[in-house]
Amino acid sequence: PHNYYSHLSTFISASLCGVLPNVCIMETDVDALSLKDELVTNVPEIVNGYIKIPTGPGWGTTVIEEVARAHPWKKESGAW
């Protein structure tokens, strides 16, 4: 799956890939904003190109809402 900018999105995509029988690759952006590490309780574990899929309930991480609120999205153009 196409995946970008969020550890939460990475965990969701990894969970999906773990149950689909025909997935051969998952995209993730390892060079994105450093802030994304602060937004969640834990980050994906990627070793030698493989990601460890969370085994617990939920998506494998929790968004830290105080950090998210401190960095709201700002619409700067009409492009989106």
N, C-alpha and C positions, 0 to 999 in steps of 0.2 A: 504493500500500500504506500501511497504518497504520504509522507509524514514530515512535518516541519515545526520548528520553534517551541516545542513544549515537551517537557518530560512526561507530563500527563498524556499527551498525544502519543508519545513513544510507547508508554506502558499499554495504552489501549490498543495500538496497532500490534504490539507484540502478543498480546492476549488473543487478538483475532487470528494472527498468523499461526498461533499454537494449535488452533482447532480446525483450520482449513487444510484440506488434504493436498491442495495444489499450489501452495505458495512457495516460491523459490527465493524471493528476495524482499526485503523491507527497507525502504529508504528512511534515513534519519539524518538530521543536520547536527553534526558534532561541533561545528564552528559557530554556532548561534550565540545569542546574548548570554553573557555570564550570569545575568540576573535570573535566568531560568533555574539555576541551582538553588537559589534562595526561595523560590516560589513553592517548593514541595518538600515533604518530610524526608524523602530519599530519592536518589537519582538512579537511572538505569545502569546496570553493570554490563559493560560491553568488553569482551576479551577476545582478541584474535578474530574480530568480525562477527562474533556471535553474542547475542543478548540473552541474559538470564530472564526467563519469563516468570513473573511473580506467581507464587502458588497460593497465597492467602486470599481472603475474600476481598472483593472490590477490585480496583485497578492496579494496586500495588504501591500506591503513594497517596498522600493527602495534600491538597492545596492548602497552603498557609494563607488564609484569607486576609490577614492584616497586611502581609507583604503585597498581595494582589491589589488591595485597596489603595496602598501607598503609590502604586504605579498604574494609574488608569490609562486605558487606550485613548489616544487623542487623534481625532479625525483631522488631518492636516490638509487634505485636498479632496476634491470631489471625485477622485478616481475610483473609490470604493463605495 
